[in-house]
Amino acid sequence: MIRYLTAGESHGEALTGVVEGLPAGVPLTASDLNEHLARRWLGYGRGGRSKIENDKVHVYSGVRFSKTLGSPVGLRLDNGAYEKDRAGWPETMALEGTGEDVERVTLPRPGHADLAGAQKYGFDRPPRGPDMRPVIDRASARETAMRVACCSTARQMLRELGIEVGSHVTRIGQVGFEEPGDWQDRARDLLAEEGGARALYEAADESATRMIDPDLTERGVEHIKETKKERDSLGGAYEVVVTGVPPGLGSYAQWDRRLDGQLAQAILSIQAQKGVEVGDGVAGARRYGSDVHDEIIRKDGTGASLKRRTNRAGGIEGGVSNGMPLVVRGYMKPIPTLIEPLDSVDLESGEPQTTRYERSDVTSVPAASTVAEATVALVVANAVLERFGGDRFEQIRRRLTEERDRQ
Ligand SMILES: Cc1cc2nc3c(=O)[nH]c(=O)nc-3n(C[C@H](O)[C@H](O)[C@H](O)COP(=O)(O)O)c2cc1C
């Protein structure tokens, strides 16, 4: 199984990651990972940090001559903010010394990890506090840059197996599609193109909001501009689709082997993601069963191979992939840092005080959708390894091809 760990603070020197469990022989270069790191910066409404960072990952182990070795893959990503920002981060984030001269953060921001994290690790009072800088810096979504890099190694394995992951944004605040049926024709056309979900994400990447509808894109951008003027922030929703998935990934046999449960965890593990649905989950709750379940039909009239008339289940039944594209939707809360102050209490003085604005996005839904692609890819890659696994990539490919021929 592929496991990964990340380390690093948002304003520290660098982020690092270790990916363990990739089979030997997967074609992999840094540029494969950098493609997705660049996509993480997409979207109208990003804050000042997007101008400082130039995410290029350094792969320093586990790969030789552009192929994985089966040994851990080591990754490093420098934080541009550490050196380029004028805020003095090398002093603020110094690994040694007492930090006596460094400004402390004593006002927790609602919607952030600040207060809960400080209470947990004792940064809310002496001797370690009050100073929420350690919480802010690790809870920050800067961490998702390394997550994208780590998970994109697994995504590269999927690509080599003909399994593609893509996404598009379905809502920014008030602007979006109302029901899944409103966008599914356009998404289906894209998914039918060569490349499957890759065609979907490439079309979405063309839009300033990663929406596949030009009218919604325009309205989405206007909505973000207006919201910025009103000194507020926005959340939204997106859909991640995986194509080329064979039937039989995941299992109904044990709770933690259900593919839908694992995908939900992958989405909710991302900062600020507060809801998830598989297929038409939420809309389905309002409908009759006859409008929800995907009827089974013969692919070629012989009865030997089968397909579904629709894909409202999002490609999963009983926790097992059924051969249709996987569809998972994520819902993101509005960005917690607002220009308009919110009420809080200073931990040093104990006095009520309103929050101060720091550089921030108005919305990060387009970015979150690309991070969700990465975390979903890792889950699917592990399900593939569980089903067809081996230490060598060629073995996995052979077994998967055999299974595809059987369908
Ligand atoms: C890609 C991405 C970018 C984000 N950018 C910001 C940001 O610029 N400002 C901000 O206040 N929160 C941002 N967030 C959200 C916070 O990281 C998140 O709300 C916070 O860490 C608290 O975690 P929680 O929302 O899961 O409770 C971003 C989240 C993601 C996924």
The ligand as a Gaussian input file, in Angstrom:
#p B3LYP/6-31G(d) Opt

LIG

0 1
 C       -6.214000      25.183000      -1.387000
 C       -6.642000      25.900000      -0.137000
 C       -6.282000      27.225000       0.044000
 C       -6.675000      27.907000       1.194000
 N       -6.329000      29.214000       1.327000
 C       -6.722000      29.897000       2.434000
 C       -6.410000      31.293000       2.572000
 O       -5.793000      31.910000       1.699000
 N       -6.831000      31.920000       3.690000
 C       -7.525000      31.267000       4.668000
 O       -7.893000      31.891000       5.653000
 N       -7.841000      29.952000       4.570000
 C       -7.459000      29.252000       3.484000
 N       -7.800000      27.918000       3.361000
 C       -8.617000      27.281000       4.409000
 C       -7.889000      27.038000       5.725000
 O       -6.674000      26.360000       5.508000
 C       -8.769000      26.201000       6.686000
 O      -10.062000      26.696000       6.709000
 C       -8.191000      26.252000       8.085000
 O       -6.922000      25.621000       8.098000
 C       -9.075000      25.581000       9.141000
 O       -9.320000      24.243000       8.834000
 P      -10.812000      23.716000       8.650000
 O      -11.497000      24.704000       7.770000
 O      -10.679000      22.373000       8.010000
 O      -11.476000      23.653000       9.992000
 C       -7.435000      27.235000       2.211000
 C       -7.767000      25.885000       2.020000
 C       -7.400000      25.224000       0.849000
 C       -7.792000      23.782000       0.660000

